[in-house]
C-alpha cells in the first residue's frame, strides 16, 4: 500500500497510478506538496484568499512580485480545509486571471439565442436593460416568476437581491444534480445532513468504504490528505466501483460491482452485520429506532441473494463486512458527493446511513464527527416580502422532503403546462454552465426559449452565455472581496478573500452588480452598506475580529463550544420524529415512501450498448477549468475507457478516435480517443466529465474530447427529493459523426 507522499503524488497526477515524464505535471506535483513557507522570499507580498476552483474553498495566499503580478497561490497553514497545501487546481487559479478568452465587457444579444452574437455595452446600459426587463416582467407575471440558478460565492449577493425582489426560487444545481439525495437520506436517518465539507473523520478511521466515490480523483483536498494519513496509520480501504480507480489501487478490497446494483450490496452487508451480531448493540439500543423492523426486512437479503445481482461473490461480501465490523466504530461508509445515479438514490443513501448507524460510527472518532461553525450575522436589512408562489407550486404534493430548491425543477416549471401553477419568465444564472450541468440539454434549451429574460453572470464564455439576453462579466476570485467563508469543520473557523489584483478588462464583482441592480429596482435598503469593506468589517467585528486582522491572518479559528464526538453513554436527542436515529424512517413513511430501503432492478444496456459512467479528474473541476492554460498542460482532453474484450469486438485501437451514440440516437459532437484498459468492466465505459466544449471562444477547450452531458438524455427522477439520476444512459461506438455534424 502506498505511503502518504506516493498517494498524493499519484492522486495529484490523476493518471490512475501512472507517473508520466511531463514537466508540467511534475511542476504541479511539486506545487501541491508546497506550503506558504516559500512565499515570503524574493520580495513577494501576499494577499489572503480562499479558492473558487471547487466547492472545498481552501484558504490560501496569493503572492505577488514587486510589479504586482500574481506569481503563486499556496495554502494557509491555519486552514482545516487545506492544511497549508493546495491541489493542482488550486495552485493553477492564476490561469483564470490571465486567460485571454475571459469575458471582458457587458454584452447584449443581437441575434437569436444560441448564436453567440452580441454587441458590447456599457455597464449602465446593461444593468438598465436588466432592471427594466425585470420590472416589466414582474408587473406582468409577478416577481415570483424570477429564478436564480447559481454556483459560487456570488450567489449570496444575487440571492439577497432575488429575495428582496419577491422570489425565493433560488437553486444550486449541486443539490438535485449532485448531493441532494445524500442530504435528505441522512436527515431522515440522523436528523442532520452530511454538510460540506463532509463531516467524515477520515484521518482517524480504521476502515474507509468508498462506493463510487473516487477520492484521489475528485481531489477534495482535505479528504485526500486525510485518506493518505489513514493509510499511513494502517487503515483499510474498501472500494466498490466498476472501475479500478486510483482509490481502488490503494484498497485492501476492490469490489468491481455490476453498475446499478449498489443497493443490493448494501442490504446484504446489513444482513450479515445483523445476522452475525457484528453491530454495535449498546449504540443501537440506546440511540436507534426500528431495529426489529430492519432485521425482519433484510433477513432474506443474504450475500448469496446479492451475488446473483451484483456479481460479487458471497465470501467477498462477508469478508468486507467483517472488515468494517472489526474496525467499528472507527469506520466510515462514505456517503459520497455526486450521488444522483439511478433514481432510487435517496434510498441507496438511506442504506449507507443505516449501515453507519449499525456500526456506531455517527458521532464517534474515526466515523462522523460533530461539526461546528461560527455564527456570523447578516448585514441588517428589512424583512423579505413573502412570495405568493414558488417552484414547488409546479409540483403539488411532491418533493416535500427536499429542503433546497431543485434546479431541474425550475427548468421544468419554466416550460408552460396546464398542470403547473408557476412558470418562470426570468432567469439569472450565476457561475454555472447549465448546458453542461443539467441533464437533458434539449429540455434546458426548450426552457430557455420560453424565457423573456436570461441574464448570465460568468467569467468565461461558456455554452450558456450563447443563450443569454445579457452577459455580465464577473471578475475572478483573485480580483475581488467576497463573503466570509464559514464552513462547518472540526473547529469553527472563518476565512476571507481579498483582491490580489485589480479586475482585468471591464469585469466586476458580483456584489457590485447586485448592489447596482438593487438601486435600479428600488431595493437599496437591502444593500445599505457603502462598500463591501464596510460590510465585511462590520460582520467580522460581530465575532471578535476585523478586516484589518484578517488581512494578515487570512484564517481565524475559534474554540469549540461542545465536544467533537458523542461522550460515552451520553443522552442525545436527534432531530427526527422519534428523537432517535431512524433505521425505520417515520418521515419517509408519512410521505408514502418505503421506510426501509428496497432494492429494485434497473434496466440493462441494450444489445451492443454499454453503460455510460462519468467521473472526475484531479486536474479539472467539471467544465469550468477546461480552458485554464495551467491545467490543459496536464490534461487537455478526456478519453473513453474501454475493456479489451469490448475493444476486440469492435476492432478498436488505443488512441483511436470514435464518436459515441446513446440509446436515443444522440451522437457526440466531437470524437473522443479510446483508452483500452482492464480497469473497466466489459459492460461499461468511462469518461471524465467537463470536456467537448462547442463554444469556439474557448480557444484551448473547443472541440477537445467529448461531452458526456450531451449524451445524458434519459433521466430517472428520484421521487423522494427530485434528484436527477443520470447513469441510466448507454452508448455504442461510431466511426463517423452524425450526418448533421461536421468533423472539426
DRENVEXVEX-992033 format. One line per 4 residues: number of its first residue (from 0); for each residue x, y, z of C-alpha. Coordinates in steps of 0.2 Angstrom, whole numbers. Each point is the difference from the previous one (the first is absolute). Layout:
<atoms>
NUM) X/Y/Z ~ ...
</atoms>
This chain:
<atoms>
0) 0/0/0 ~ 7/17/-5 ~ 6/12/13 ~ -7/18/2
4) 12/9/-12 ~ -2/-14/-13 ~ -19/1/1 ~ -1/19/-1
8) 12/0/-15 ~ -10/-13/-9 ~ -17/8/4 ~ 7/17/-5
12) 5/-7/-17 ~ -17/-7/-3 ~ 7/-14/-12 ~ -7/-15/10
16) 17/-4/8 ~ 11/3/-16 ~ 14/13/3 ~ 4/9/-17
20) 16/9/-4 ~ -9/17/-3 ~ 8/16/7 ~ -16/8/2
24) -7/-14/10 ~ 16/-1/11 ~ -1/18/3 ~ -18/-1/6
28) 4/-15/11 ~ 14/10/8 ~ -12/15/3 ~ -13/-11/8
32) 13/-6/13 ~ 5/18/3 ~ -6/12/14 ~ 0/18/4
36) 18/0/7 ~ 6/3/-18 ~ -10/16/-1 ~ 10/13/9
40) 16/-1/-11 ~ 6/11/-14 ~ -10/15/6 ~ -17/-7/-3
44) -16/6/9 ~ -15/-10/3 ~ -19/2/1 ~ -12/-12/8
48) -13/-10/-10 ~ -10/-15/0 ~ -1/-10/-16 ~ -15/0/-12
52) 6/-14/-12 ~ -11/-12/10 ~ -12/-1/14 ~ 13/-5/13
56) 6/19/1 ~ 17/-3/7 ~ 7/16/8 ~ 17/5/-6
60) 11/14/-5 ~ 3/9/-17 ~ 18/6/-2 ~ 4/15/-11
64) 17/6/-6 ~ 6/18/2 ~ -9/4/-16 ~ -16/-6/7
68) -1/-16/-11 ~ -8/-15/7 ~ 14/-13/1 ~ -6/-14/12
72) -15/-6/9 ~ 3/-11/16 ~ -9/-7/15 ~ -3/9/17
76) 8/-11/14 ~ -15/5/11 ~ -13/-7/-11 ~ -9/-16/4
80) -5/-2/-18 ~ 17/0/-8 ~ 12/-2/15 ~ 12/12/-9
84) 0/-10/-17 ~ -9/3/-16 ~ -5/-12/-13 ~ 5/2/-18
88) -16/9/-4 ~ 2/12/14 ~ 18/4/-4 ~ -5/3/-18
92) -13/14/4 ~ 10/13/-8 ~ -3/-7/-17 ~ -18/6/2
96) 6/18/3 ~ 12/0/-15 ~ -12/-9/-12 ~ -1/11/-15
100) -17/-9/-5 ~ -8/8/16 ~ -16/10/-2 ~ 6/18/-1
104) -15/11/-1 ~ -19/0/2 ~ -9/-8/-15 ~ -18/2/-7
108) -6/-13/-12 ~ -4/5/-18 ~ -5/-16/-8 ~ -10/-15/5
112) 5/-10/15 ~ 14/-12/-1 ~ 9/9/-14 ~ 13/9/11
116) -3/16/-9 ~ 1/16/11 ~ 4/18/0 ~ 11/8/14
120) -9/11/12 ~ 4/11/15 ~ -4/-6/17 ~ -13/14/2
124) -9/-6/-16 ~ 1/-18/5 ~ -6/2/17 ~ -14/12/-5
128) -6/-13/-13 ~ 0/-14/13 ~ -9/11/13 ~ -13/6/-12
132) -4/-17/-6 ~ -1/-7/17 ~ -13/14/5 ~ -10/-3/-16
136) -1/-19/2 ~ -4/2/19 ~ -14/11/-4 ~ -7/-12/-13
140) 3/-16/9 ~ 5/3/17 ~ 17/2/8 ~ -1/-18/5
144) 3/-5/-18 ~ 18/4/2 ~ 13/-14/4 ~ 18/0/5
148) 11/-15/-5 ~ 17/2/8 ~ 16/-8/4 ~ 14/9/10
152) 2/14/12 ~ -9/13/-10 ~ -16/-9/2 ~ -2/8/18
156) -1/17/-7 ~ -12/-4/-14 ~ -10/-11/12 ~ -2/16/11
160) -6/9/-15 ~ -12/-13/-6 ~ -8/-2/17 ~ -2/19/2
164) -8/0/-17 ~ -13/-12/6 ~ 5/-18/-6 ~ 8/-14/10
168) 3/-11/-15 ~ 19/-2/2 ~ 8/-16/-5 ~ 18/-7/0
172) 1/-14/-13 ~ 12/-9/12 ~ -16/-5/10 ~ -11/-9/-12
176) 14/-5/-12 ~ 13/-5/14 ~ -2/-1/19 ~ -19/2/3
180) -4/-18/3 ~ 14/-2/12 ~ -6/15/10 ~ -18/-6/1
184) 4/-18/4 ~ 12/5/15 ~ -13/13/6 ~ -13/-14/0
188) 11/-11/9 ~ 11/11/12 ~ -10/16/0 ~ 15/9/-8
192) 9/0/-17 ~ 17/-4/-4 ~ 4/18/-4 ~ 15/7/-11
196) 14/-3/3 ~ -6/-17/5 ~ 1/-4/19 ~ 9/-16/-3
200) 14/-3/13 ~ 12/-9/-13 ~ 16/5/8 ~ -4/-12/15
204) -10/-13/-8 ~ 5/-18/0 ~ -11/-5/-15 ~ -6/11/-15
208) -13/-7/-12 ~ -2/10/-16 ~ -15/-4/-11 ~ 3/8/-17
212) 9/14/9 ~ 17/3/-9 ~ 10/8/14 ~ 17/5/-8
216) -9/4/-16 ~ -13/12/5 ~ 14/8/10 ~ -10/6/15
220) 16/7/8 ~ -3/-3/19 ~ -7/-18/-3 ~ 14/-5/-12
224) 13/5/13 ~ -9/-8/14 ~ -2/-16/-10 ~ 19/0/-2
228) 2/2/19 ~ -12/-14/3 ~ 9/-12/-12 ~ 17/5/8
232) -8/-5/17 ~ -6/-17/-6 ~ -18/3/-5 ~ -8/-11/-12
236) -9/6/-16 ~ -15/-9/-8 ~ -4/7/-17 ~ -16/-5/-9
240) 1/6/-18 ~ -2/-8/-17 ~ 16/9/-4 ~ 18/-2/7
244) 2/17/6 ~ 14/8/9 ~ -8/-3/16 ~ -3/-18/-5
248) 19/-2/-3 ~ 3/5/19 ~ -14/-12/6 ~ 1/-16/10
252) -16/-5/-9 ~ -6/5/-17 ~ -18/-5/-4 ~ -3/2/-19
256) -18/0/2 ~ -13/-1/-14 ~ -6/18/-3 ~ -17/5/7
260) 0/-14/14 ~ 9/9/14 ~ -16/0/11 ~ -1/-19/-1
264) 18/-1/7 ~ -4/12/14 ~ -15/-10/5 ~ 10/-16/0
268) 14/9/11 ~ -14/5/12 ~ -7/-18/0 ~ 17/-7/5
272) 4/13/13 ~ -17/-4/9 ~ 0/-18/-3 ~ 17/-3/7
276) -2/12/14 ~ 14/12/-6 ~ -10/16/3 ~ 3/11/15
280) -14/-6/12 ~ 2/13/13 ~ 0/14/-13 ~ -15/-7/-9
284) -10/-3/15 ~ 3/17/8 ~ -1/11/-16 ~ -10/-8/-14
288) -18/-3/-4 ~ -7/-15/-11 ~ 14/-13/2 ~ -13/-14/1
292) -8/6/-16 ~ 17/1/-9 ~ 5/-18/6 ~ -16/-7/-7
296) 2/10/-16 ~ 17/-6/-5 ~ -1/-18/7 ~ -1/-7/-18
300) 12/12/-8 ~ 15/-11/2 ~ 17/1/-9 ~ -6/-15/-10
304) -15/11/-5 ~ 11/15/-4 ~ 12/-11/-10 ~ -12/-3/-14
308) -3/19/-1 ~ 16/8/3 ~ 12/-14/-7 ~ 10/1/16
312) 4/-16/8 ~ -9/-4/17 ~ 17/-3/9 ~ 6/17/-6
316) -16/9/7 ~ 3/-9/17 ~ 18/4/1 ~ -2/18/-4
320) -14/1/13 ~ 11/-8/13 ~ 13/13/-4 ~ -12/14/4
324) -6/-8/16 ~ 17/-3/6 ~ 5/18/-2 ~ -17/7/7
328) -4/13/6 ~ 16/8/-9 ~ -8/-5/-17 ~ -7/11/-13
332) -12/-6/-14 ~ 3/16/-10 ~ -16/8/-6 ~ 8/7/-15
336) -3/17/-9 ~ -7/-2/-17 ~ -13/-13/4 ~ -14/3/-13
340) 2/-17/-9 ~ -16/-10/-3 ~ -15/8/7 ~ -1/-10/16
344) 15/10/7 ~ -8/6/16 ~ -4/-18/4 ~ 18/-5/-4
348) 7/14/11 ~ -13/-6/14 ~ 9/-17/-1 ~ 17/8/2
352) -7/10/15 ~ -7/-15/8 ~ 16/-10/-2 ~ 10/14/9
356) -13/0/14 ~ 1/-19/3 ~ 19/2/1 ~ -2/14/12
360) 11/12/-10 ~ -12/16/1 ~ 7/12/13 ~ 16/-11/3
364) 18/2/-3 ~ 5/-7/-16 ~ -18/0/-6 ~ -10/16/-2
368) 5/15/11 ~ -11/14/7 ~ 4/15/-11 ~ -1/18/6
372) 0/17/-8 ~ 0/18/5 ~ -16/10/2 ~ 2/15/-12
376) -14/12/-1 ~ -6/7/-16 ~ 0/19/-4 ~ -16/7/7
380) -14/2/-13 ~ -19/0/-1 ~ -10/-16/0 ~ -1/-8/-17
384) -18/1/-8 ~ -9/-17/1 ~ -1/-8/-17 ~ -18/-4/-6
388) 6/-16/-8 ~ 17/-9/-4 ~ 7/-15/-9 ~ -9/-13/10
392) -17/6/-6 ~ 5/-8/-16 ~ 1/-17/9 ~ -15/-1/12
396) 3/-13/13 ~ 17/-5/-6 ~ 18/2/6 ~ -6/5/18
400) 16/-7/7 ~ 11/11/-11 ~ 6/15/10 ~ 9/9/-14
404) -7/6/-16 ~ 2/-12/-15 ~ 9/7/-15 ~ -8/-12/-12
408) -16/3/8 ~ 1/19/-4 ~ 5/-6/-18 ~ -15/-11/-1
412) -12/14/7 ~ 6/12/-13 ~ -7/-10/-14 ~ -19/5/-1
416) -12/-14/6 ~ -18/0/5 ~ 4/-10/15 ~ 13/12/7
420) -5/14/10 ~ 17/10/-2 ~ 9/4/-16 ~ 16/10/1
424) 4/14/-12 ~ 17/6/7 ~ 15/-9/4 ~ 16/7/7
428) 14/-13/-2 ~ 15/3/10 ~ 16/-10/-2 ~ -8/-16/-6
432) 1/-7/-18 ~ -18/-8/0 ~ 2/-8/-17 ~ 14/-11/8
436) -8/-1/17 ~ -18/-5/-3 ~ -4/-16/-8 ~ -10/0/-16
440) 7/15/-9 ~ -14/2/-12 ~ -13/2/15 ~ 12/14/7
444) 0/8/-17 ~ -19/-2/-2 ~ -2/9/17 ~ 12/14/-4
448) -10/3/-16 ~ -15/3/11 ~ 8/14/10 ~ -2/18/-3
452) 17/4/9 ~ 15/-10/2 ~ 15/8/9 ~ 16/-9/1
456) 14/5/12 ~ 16/-9/-3 ~ 19/2/-2 ~ 1/-10/-16
460) -10/-2/-16 ~ -8/-16/4 ~ -14/-9/-11 ~ -13/8/11
464) 6/18/-4 ~ -6/-3/-18 ~ -18/-1/5 ~ 1/16/11
468) -9/16/-3 ~ 13/9/10 ~ 17/-6/5 ~ 8/8/16
472) 19/-4/1 ~ 5/-4/18 ~ 18/2/5 ~ 9/-15/7
476) 1/-4/18 ~ 18/7/0 ~ -7/17/-4 ~ -13/3/13
480) -6/0/18 ~ -13/-13/4 ~ -11/-8/14 ~ 8/-6/15
484) 3/-19/-2 ~ -8/-8/15 ~ 0/-19/-3 ~ -4/-12/14
488) 16/-10/5 ~ 8/-8/15 ~ 3/17/7 ~ -10/16/-4
492) 10/11/-12 ~ -2/14/-12 ~ 10/5/-15 ~ 0/15/-11
496) 3/4/-19 ~ 8/16/-5 ~ 5/7/-17 ~ 18/-4/-4
500) -2/10/-16 ~ -11/13/-9 ~ -14/-8/-11 ~ 7/-2/-17
504) -10/7/-15 ~ -17/7/4 ~ -5/-14/12 ~ -8/2/17
508) -4/-9/16 ~ -17/-8/3 ~ -3/11/16 ~ 2/16/-10
512) -12/-7/-14 ~ -13/-5/13 ~ 1/17/9 ~ -1/10/-16
516) -15/-10/-6 ~ -8/3/17 ~ 1/18/-2 ~ -9/-1/-17
520) -13/-11/7 ~ -4/11/15 ~ 8/-12/12 ~ 14/10/7
524) -4/-4/18 ~ 5/-18/-2 ~ 17/6/-5 ~ 2/15/12
528) 19/-2/3 ~ 11/13/-9 ~ 13/-13/-6 ~ 4/-18/2
532) 14/4/12 ~ -12/8/12 ~ -12/-15/0 ~ 14/-12/3
536) 8/10/13 ~ -17/1/9 ~ -3/-19/-1 ~ 18/-4/6
540) -2/12/15 ~ -16/-9/5 ~ 11/-16/3 ~ 15/8/8
544) 11/3/-15 ~ 2/14/-13 ~ 4/2/-18 ~ 17/7/5
548) 4/-16/10 ~ -6/-11/-14 ~ 11/8/-13 ~ 15/-7/10
552) -7/-16/6 ~ -11/-6/-14 ~ -8/-13/11 ~ -6/1/18
556) -4/-15/10 ~ -11/0/16 ~ -3/-11/14 ~ -13/-13/0
560) -15/2/11 ~ -5/-19/1 ~ 10/-16/-2 ~ 6/-7/-17
564) -8/-17/3 ~ -14/-7/10 ~ 6/-3/18 ~ -1/-18/6
568) -18/-5/5 ~ -6/18/-3 ~ -18/3/-2 ~ -3/8/-16
572) -16/5/-9 ~ 0/0/-19 ~ -10/12/-11 ~ -11/-14/-7
576) -19/-4/4 ~ 5/-12/13 ~ 15/9/7 ~ 10/-16/-5
580) 11/-5/-14 ~ -14/-7/-12 ~ 5/-16/-8 ~ -18/-1/-4
584) -4/17/-6 ~ -17/7/6 ~ 2/16/-11 ~ 2/-11/-16
588) -15/-10/6 ~ -11/16/2 ~ 4/5/-17 ~ -5/-17/-8
592) 18/-6/-3 ~ 8/-17/6 ~ 6/3/18 ~ 13/-13/-3
596) 11/-1/-16 ~ -7/-12/-13 ~ 11/-6/-15 ~ -8/2/-17
600) 9/-6/-16 ~ 5/13/-13 ~ 0/-2/-19 ~ 14/-8/-8
604) 10/7/-15 ~ -8/-4/-17 ~ 9/-13/-11 ~ 16/8/-6
608) -1/14/12 ~ 10/4/16 ~ -4/9/16 ~ 7/18/0
612) 9/3/16 ~ 8/18/2 ~ 11/7/13 ~ 13/12/6
616) 19/3/-3 ~ 10/9/13 ~ 7/13/-13 ~ -17/7/-4
620) -16/6/9 ~ -14/-6/-12 ~ -1/12/-15 ~ 6/16/8
624) 18/-3/-1 ~ 2/-9/-17 ~ 6/16/-8 ~ 13/4/14
628) 17/1/-8 ~ 9/-7/16 ~ -12/-15/0 ~ -1/-4/-18
632) 18/-4/1 ~ -4/-14/11 ~ -16/-6/-8 ~ -7/8/-16
636) -13/-13/-5 ~ -9/-15/7 ~ 0/-18/-6 ~ -12/-14/0
640) 5/-15/10 ~ -4/-16/-9 ~ 3/-18/6 ~ 11/-11/-11
644) -14/-12/-3 ~ -11/14/-7 ~ 15/8/-10 ~ 3/-17/-9
648) -19/-2/-4 ~ 0/17/-8 ~ 18/0/-7 ~ 5/15/10
652) 18/6/2 ~ 8/10/14 ~ -2/19/-3 ~ -12/-3/-15
656) -13/13/-2 ~ -18/-5/1 ~ -16/8/3 ~ -13/-5/13
660) -18/-3/-4 ~ -13/-2/14 ~ -16/-10/1 ~ -10/14/-6
664) 11/3/-16 ~ 9/15/7 ~ 18/0/-7 ~ 15/9/8
668) 4/16/-9 ~ 18/-4/1 ~ 10/-16/0 ~ 9/-7/15
672) 16/-10/1 ~ -2/-19/5 ~ 10/-6/15 ~ 0/-19/1
676) 2/-6/18 ~ -4/-14/11 ~ -5/12/13 ~ -18/2/-6
680) -13/-14/0 ~ -5/-6/-17 ~ -18/6/2 ~ 5/18/2
684) 10/14/-6 ~ 7/15/9 ~ 4/18/-4 ~ 5/15/10
688) -14/14/1 ~ 3/18/-6 ~ 7/-2/-18 ~ -6/2/-18
692) -4/19/1 ~ -8/6/-16 ~ 3/19/3 ~ 14/5/-11
696) 4/15/11 ~ 8/-13/12 ~ 16/-1/-10 ~ 8/-14/10
700) -15/-10/4 ~ -11/1/-16 ~ -2/-17/-8 ~ 12/-9/12
704) -7/-17/5 ~ -19/-4/1 ~ -14/6/12 ~ -8/-13/10
708) -14/13/4 ~ -7/0/-17 ~ -1/-19/1 ~ -11/1/16
712) -17/1/-8 ~ -9/-13/11 ~ -3/6/18 ~ -7/-10/14
716) -7/12/13 ~ 1/-5/18 ~ -18/1/6 ~ 5/4/18
720) 10/17/-3 ~ 0/2/-19 ~ 18/-4/-3 ~ 5/-4/-18
724) 7/-18/-2 ~ 11/1/-15 ~ 9/-17/-1 ~ -14/-9/-10
728) 7/6/-16 ~ 9/-12/-12 ~ 12/3/-15 ~ 7/-10/-15
732) 15/5/-11 ~ -1/9/-17 ~ 14/3/-12 ~ -8/15/-8
736) -9/16/6 ~ -19/2/-1 ~ -6/5/-17 ~ -4/18/6
740) 17/2/9 ~ 16/5/-9 ~ 17/-7/5 ~ 10/13/9
</atoms>
